[in-house]
Amino acid sequence: MKTSKKGLDLIKSFEGWFPKPYLDPIGIPTIGYGFTYYLPSRVKVKMTDKPITMPQGNEMLKEILTNYENDVKRLVKKPLNANQFDALVSFTYNLGATNLGKSTLLKKVNVNPNDPTIKDEFMKWDKAGGKVFSGLVRRRKAEADLYFTK
């Protein structure tokens, strides 16, 4: 399974597009659609890096998303529909596979992917650096809404 256009659009809308390096809300150098490293080298983004073009960013996003898609496929033990998959890929892209792997969200998905309390589990992940961010609240709501879209 691959992330659909709906999932890509969700990720892009929350990450935003930044051709030049910037510091994310917790001070991590970031570029493009929220990239903190480059592929295939895995070299971390530095504030002194040159800008990238949108075509480069779109290619990087496709390449990087493969890692997160594979993480979701590896961790989720139950069949998912495309919207559920896309929502979990967005979540994992933002928070990482380690956080998905240790989450109650994943535990509930692996018991019953249609459990309505899964929505509440998305909403618990609204902090960065220990602080609640309104952007993360909106993102988790959008992911949960996508997850439960038939």
NUDO-313364 format. One record per atom (N, C-alpha, C, O): x, y, z; residue in one letter. Coordinates in pm, whole numbers, padded with zeros to 5 digits, always signed. Layout:
N
XYZA
...
//
This chain:
150
+00085-00117+00000M
+00000+00000+00000M
+00090+00124+00000M
+00194+00127+00066M
+00048+00225-00074K
+00120+00353-00082K
+00027+00464-00034K
-00095+00451-00039K
+00086+00572+00011T
+00009+00687+00054T
-00063+00745-00067T
-00003+00766-00172T
-00192+00772-00050S
-00272+00827-00160S
-00250+00978-00169S
-00184+01038-00084S
-00308+01038-00272K
-00302+01184-00289K
-00364+01253-00166K
-00315+01356-00122K
-00471+01195-00113K
-00536+01252+00005K
-00438+01257+00123K
-00430+01358+00193K
-00364+01149+00144G
-00265+01144+00251G
-00149+01240+00227G
-00104+01309+00318G
-00101+01244+00102L
+00007+01337+00067L
-00037+01481+00091L
+00038+01562+00147L
-00157+01513+00047D
-00208+01650+00065D
-00219+01686+00212D
-00190+01799+00251D
-00260+01590+00295L
-00270+01616+00439L
-00132+01646+00496L
-00115+01744+00569L
-00034+01564+00463I
+00102+01584+00513I
+00155+01719+00467I
+00209+01796+00547I
+00141+01748+00338K
+00192+01875+00284K
+00124+01995+00349K
+00189+02096+00377K
-00006+01985+00374S
-00078+02099+00430S
-00031+02130+00572S
-00025+02247+00610S
+00003+02029+00649F
+00049+02055+00786F
+00198+02084+00794F
+00241+02162+00880F
+00277+02025+00708E
+00421+02051+00710E
+00453+02187+00649E
+00545+02256+00693E
+00375+02226+00547G
+00405+02348+00475G
+00528+02329+00388G
+00598+02228+00399G
+00553+02425+00301W
+00669+02419+00210W
+00767+02530+00245W
+00731+02647+00247W
+00891+02491+00273F
+00996+02586+00308F
+01122+02549+00231F
+01191+02453+00267F
+01154+02622+00125P
+01272+02587+00044P
+01404+02610+00117P
+01505+02547+00085P
+01403+02701+00216K
+01525+02730+00292K
+01516+02665+00430K
+01407+02645+00482K
+01631+02631+00488P
+01630+02573+00622P
+01567+02670+00723P
+01582+02791+00714P
+01496+02612+00820Y
+01435+02689+00928Y
+01438+02602+01053Y
+01462+02481+01045Y
+01413+02664+01168L
+01406+02588+01292L
+01260+02554+01319L
+01174+02642+01319L
+01232+02426+01343D
+01095+02386+01376D
+01061+02436+01517D
+01147+02495+01584D
+00937+02415+01564P
+00898+02472+01695P
+00984+02429+01814P
+00985+02496+01917P
+01056+02318+01799I
+01142+02279+01912I
+01291+02294+01879I
+01377+02239+01946I
+01318+02372+01771G
+01456+02411+01742G
+01536+02316+01655G
+01659+02324+01655G
+01471+02228+01582I
+01543+02134+01496I
+01551+02191+01354I
+01448+02227+01297I
+01673+02200+01295P
+01684+02248+01157P
+01604+02158+01062P
+01615+02036+01065P
+01523+02222+00978T
+01426+02153+00893T
+01421+02225+00759T
+01451+02344+00751T
+01382+02152+00654I
+01371+02212+00520I
+01259+02141+00444I
+01218+02031+00480I
+01212+02205+00339G
+01112+02141+00252G
+00982+02114+00323G
+00924+02203+00386G
+00935+01990+00312Y
+00811+01946+00378Y
+00841+01884+00514Y
+00796+01773+00542Y
+00916+01953+00596G
+00945+01904+00730G
+01059+01805+00738G
+01066+01725+00831G
+01148+01808+00640F
+01261+01715+00640F
+01366+01759+00741F
+01404+01876+00746F
+01412+01666+00821T
+01520+01695+00914T
+01651+01630+00869T
+01755+01649+00931T
+01643+01553+00760Y
+01761+01489+00702Y
+01739+01470+00553Y
+01627+01482+00503Y
+01848+01440+00482Y
+01844+01416+00339Y
+01864+01268+00312Y
+01935+01199+00385Y
+01800+01220+00205L
+01823+01082+00161L
+01907+01087+00034L
+01900+01186-00040L
+01985+00987+00006P
+02003+00864+00082P
+02106+00875+00194P
+02127+00780+00269P
+02172+00990+00205S
+02285+01004+00298S
+02246+01006+00445S
+02328+00972+00531S
+02121+01045+00476R
+02072+01063+00613R
+02150+01174+00686R
+02151+01178+00809R
+02215+01262+00609V
+02282+01377+00667V
+02175+01472+00718V
+02078+01502+00649V
+02194+01520+00841K
+02096+01610+00902K
+02100+01747+00834K
+02204+01793+00788K
+01983+01810+00827V
+01971+01945+00774V
+02045+02041+00867V
+02038+02029+00989V
+02118+02136+00806K
+02186+02240+00882K
+02131+02376+00836K
+02087+02390+00722K
+02133+02472+00923M
+02081+02605+00890M
+02158+02671+00777M
+02107+02765+00715M
+02278+02625+00750T
+02361+02683+00643T
+02341+02614+00509T
+02405+02651+00411T
+02253+02514+00501D
+02230+02443+00375D
+02167+02534+00271D
+02098+02630+00304D
+02194+02503+00143K
+02134+02578+00033K
+01985+02544+00023K
+01944+02436+00064K
+01905+02635-00032P
+01763+02606-00053P
+01745+02489-00150P
+01834+02458-00229P
+01629+02425-00143I
+01593+02321-00239I
+01473+02370-00320I
+01400+02460-00277I
+01455+02311-00438T
+01342+02346-00522T
+01221+02260-00485T
+01236+02156-00422T
+01102+02305-00524M
+00982+02226-00496M
+00988+02089-00565M
+00950+01990-00502M
+01034+02079-00692P
+01047+01944-00749P
+01142+01855-00668P
+01115+01736-00650P
+01252+01911-00618Q
+01341+01833-00531Q
+01267+01791-00405Q
+01278+01676-00360Q
+01191+01882-00347G
+01116+01853-00225G
+01011+01745-00248G
+00993+01658-00162G
+00943+01749-00361N
+00842+01646-00390N
+00907+01510-00407N
+00852+01409-00362N
+01023+01506-00471E
+01096+01379-00486E
+01143+01328-00350E
+01132+01209-00319E
+01196+01418-00269M
+01242+01380-00135M
+01125+01327-00053M
+01139+01228+00019M
+01010+01392-00063L
+00893+01348+00014L
+00854+01206-00026L
+00828+01122+00061L
+00848+01180-00156K
+00813+01044-00202K
+00911+00942-00148K
+00872+00835-00101K
+01039+00976-00155E
+01144+00884-00109E
+01136+00861+00042E
+01142+00747+00088E
+01123+00969+00118I
+01119+00960+00263I
+00991+00890+00309I
+00993+00812+00405I
+00878+00917+00240L
+00752+00855+00281L
+00758+00703+00275L
+00691+00635+00353L
+00837+00650+00182T
+00850+00505+00172T
+00892+00444+00305T
+00843+00338+00343T
+00983+00512+00376N
+01027+00462+00507N
+00911+00455+00605N
+00895+00356+00677N
+00829+00560+00608Y
+00717+00566+00702Y
+00605+00470+00663Y
+00540+00411+00749Y
+00584+00455+00534E
+00485+00355+00487E
+00528+00215+00531E
+00447+00136+00578E
+00658+00186+00516N
+00709+00055+00559N
+00697+00036+00709N
+00670-00074+00756N
+00719+00144+00786D
+00702+00136+00932D
+00559+00100+00967D
+00535+00013+01051D
+00463+00166+00904V
+00321+00139+00933V
+00289-00006+00895V
+00223-00077+00971V
+00335-00050+00778K
+00309-00189+00734K
+00369-00290+00832K
+00310-00395+00858K
+00486-00258+00886R
+00555-00349+00979R
+00484-00354+01115R
+00473-00461+01175R
+00437-00240+01162L
+00381-00232+01297L
+00233-00270+01306L
+00189-00324+01407L
+00157-00243+01201V
+00013-00270+01204V
-00010-00414+01160V
+00036-00456+01054V
-00082-00489+01243K
-00103-00631+01219K
-00241-00662+01159K
-00268-00776+01123K
-00327-00562+01148K
-00461-00581+01096K
-00473-00512+00960K
-00401-00416+00933K
-00564-00560+00875P
-00584-00493+00746P
-00641-00352+00767P
-00726-00329+00854P
-00593-00259+00685L
-00639-00121+00691L
-00697-00080+00557L
-00658-00133+00452L
-00790+00016+00560N
-00830+00075+00432N
-00733+00190+00401N
-00649+00224+00483N
-00746+00248+00282A
-00650+00350+00238A
-00650+00472+00330A
-00544+00527+00359A
-00766+00514+00377N
-00772+00631+00465N
-00706+00604+00600N
-00637+00690+00654N
-00727+00486+00654Q
-00662+00449+00780Q
-00511+00447+00763Q
-00437+00498+00847Q
-00465+00388+00653F
-00323+00381+00624F
-00264+00522+00611F
-00161+00552+00672F
-00329+00607+00532D
-00280+00743+00512D
-00270+00819+00644D
-00170+00888+00668D
-00371+00807+00729A
-00370+00877+00858A
-00254+00830+00944A
-00188+00911+01009A
-00229+00701+00946L
-00119+00647+01027L
+00017+00683+00969L
+00112+00703+01043L
+00027+00693+00836V
+00153+00737+00775V
+00179+00883+00811V
+00292+00919+00844V
+00076+00968+00806S
+00093+01108+00845S
+00138+01119+00991S
+00230+01194+01023S
+00073+01044+01078F
+00108+01041+01220F
+00254+00999+01237F
+00328+01063+01312F
+00294+00894+01169T
+00430+00841+01181T
+00533+00935+01120T
+00643+00950+01172T
+00496+01000+01008Y
+00584+01099+00946Y
+00613+01212+01045Y
+00727+01259+01053Y
+00514+01253+01119N
+00528+01363+01213N
+00597+01322+01343N
+00675+01399+01398N
+00569+01201+01391L
+00614+01161+01525L
+00717+01049+01528L
+00783+01028+01630L
+00732+00978+01416G
+00829+00870+01410G
+00771+00734+01445G
+00671+00724+01517G
+00835+00631+01394A
+00790+00493+01414A
+00803+00449+01560A
+00723+00369+01608A
+00902+00502+01630T
+00919+00464+01770T
+00796+00505+01850T
+00745+00428+01931T
+00749+00626+01829N
+00630+00672+01901N
+00505+00595+01860N
+00424+00559+01946N
+00489+00568+01731L
+00375+00485+01690L
+00386+00349+01757L
+00287+00297+01810L
+00504+00291+01756G
+00524+00157+01808G
+00492+00141+01954G
+00449+00033+01996G
+00512+00246+02034K
+00486+00235+02178K
+00349+00291+02217K
+00316+00296+02336K
+00270+00333+02118S
+00145+00403+02147S
+00027+00310+02174S
+00021+00198+02122S
-00064+00358+02255T
-00192+00290+02274T
-00271+00295+02144T
-00351+00206+02117T
-00250+00399+02065L
-00313+00409+01933L
-00285+00281+01853L
-00378+00218+01802L
-00158+00243+01843L
-00123+00122+01769L
-00184-00002+01832L
-00235-00090+01762L
-00179-00011+01964K
-00237-00128+02032K
-00384-00143+01995K
-00431-00253+01967K
-00457-00031+01996K
-00600-00037+01962K
-00622-00072+01815K
-00712-00149+01783K
-00541-00016+01727V
-00552-00049+01584V
-00529-00198+01564V
-00598-00261+01484V
-00433-00255+01636N
-00401-00397+01620N
-00503-00490+01685N
-00501-00611+01659N
-00590-00437+01767V
-00699-00517+01823V
-00822-00505+01732V
-00881-00605+01692V
-00859-00380+01702N
-00977-00355+01618N
-00959-00221+01550N
-00981-00117+01612N
-00920-00220+01421P
-00895-00094+01351P
-01017-00001+01343P
-01003+00116+01309P
-01135-00052+01374N
-01255+00030+01366N
-01305+00075+01504N
-01415+00130+01515N
-01227+00054+01607D
-01263+00097+01743D
-01275+00249+01744D
-01177+00318+01714D
-01391+00303+01778P
-01408+00449+01775P
-01321+00524+01875P
-01299+00644+01859P
-01270+00456+01977T
-01184+00524+02075T
-01044+00553+02018T
-00965+00622+02082T
-01014+00501+01900I
-00886+00532+01834I
-00875+00683+01812I
-00766+00739+01819I
-00987+00747+01785K
-00986+00893+01765K
-00925+00963+01887K
-00845+01056+01872K
-00963+00919+02007D
-00909+00978+02130D
-00758+00958+02139D
-00686+01044+02191D
-00709+00846+02088E
-00566+00817+02095E
-00486+00910+02004E
-00376+00953+02041E
-00539+00942+01887F
-00472+01042+01802F
-00456+01173+01878F
-00350+01235+01876F
-00564+01213+01946M
-00568+01345+02009M
-00471+01359+02127M
-00442+01471+02170M
-00421+01249+02179K
-00325+01255+02290K
-00187+01305+02247K
-00106+01344+02331K
-00160+01305+02117W
-00029+01338+02064W
-00026+01482+02012W
-00004+01506+01893W
-00049+01577+02102D
-00063+01717+02063D
+00050+01805+02118D
+00039+01928+02118D
+00158+01743+02164K
+00267+01818+02227K
+00398+01802+02152K
+00425+01699+02089K
+00479+01906+02160A
+00618+01902+02112A
+00700+01972+02220A
+00667+02082+02263A
+00805+01908+02261G
+00886+01965+02368G
+00807+01986+02496G
+00838+02075+02575G
+00704+01901+02517G
+00623+01908+02638G
+00513+02013+02636G
+00438+02026+02733G
+00503+02090+02527K
+00402+02196+02517K
+00297+02158+02413K
+00330+02102+02308K
+00170+02189+02443V
+00062+02169+02347V
+00075+02275+02238V
+00091+02393+02266V
+00068+02229+02112F
+00072+02319+01997F
-00060+02310+01923F
-00107+02200+01892F
-00120+02426+01894S
-00250+02426+01826S
-00240+02358+01689S
-00335+02294+01646S
-00126+02371+01622G
-00108+02305+01493G
-00112+02153+01506G
-00163+02083+01419G
-00057+02102+01616L
-00062+01957+01639L
-00203+01912+01677L
-00245+01803+01639L
-00276+01995+01749V
-00415+01963+01780V
-00494+01952+01649V
-00569+01857+01630V
-00476+02050+01559R
-00545+02047+01430R
-00502+01927+01345R
-00584+01862+01281R
-00372+01897+01347R
-00322+01785+01267R
-00379+01653+01318R
-00425+01571+01239R
-00376+01631+01449R
-00430+01505+01504R
-00579+01491+01473R
-00625+01381+01443R
-00654+01601+01479K
-00796+01596+01446K
-00814+01559+01299K
-00899+01477+01265K
-00734+01620+01211A
-00742+01591+01067A
-00705+01445+01040A
-00768+01378+00957A
-00602+01395+01108E
-00563+01254+01091E
-00674+01161+01139E
-00707+01063+01072E
-00731+01191+01255A
-00839+01108+01309A
-00960+01112+01218A
-01023+01010+01192A
-00993+01232+01168D
-01107+01243+01075D
-01081+01161+00948D
-01171+01091+00901D
-00961+01170+00894L
-00927+01091+00775L
-00934+00942+00808L
-00988+00864+00730L
-00879+00904+00921Y
-00879+00763+00961Y
-01021+00705+00960Y
-01042+00591+00919Y
-01118+00783+01005F
-01256+00734+01014F
-01342+00773+00893F
-01465+00758+00898F
-01281+00824+00788T
-01357+00852+00665T
-01376+00721+00589T
-01280+00649+00561T
-01500+00692+00558K
-01531+00567+00484K
-01494+00580+00338K
-01512+00487+00261K
//
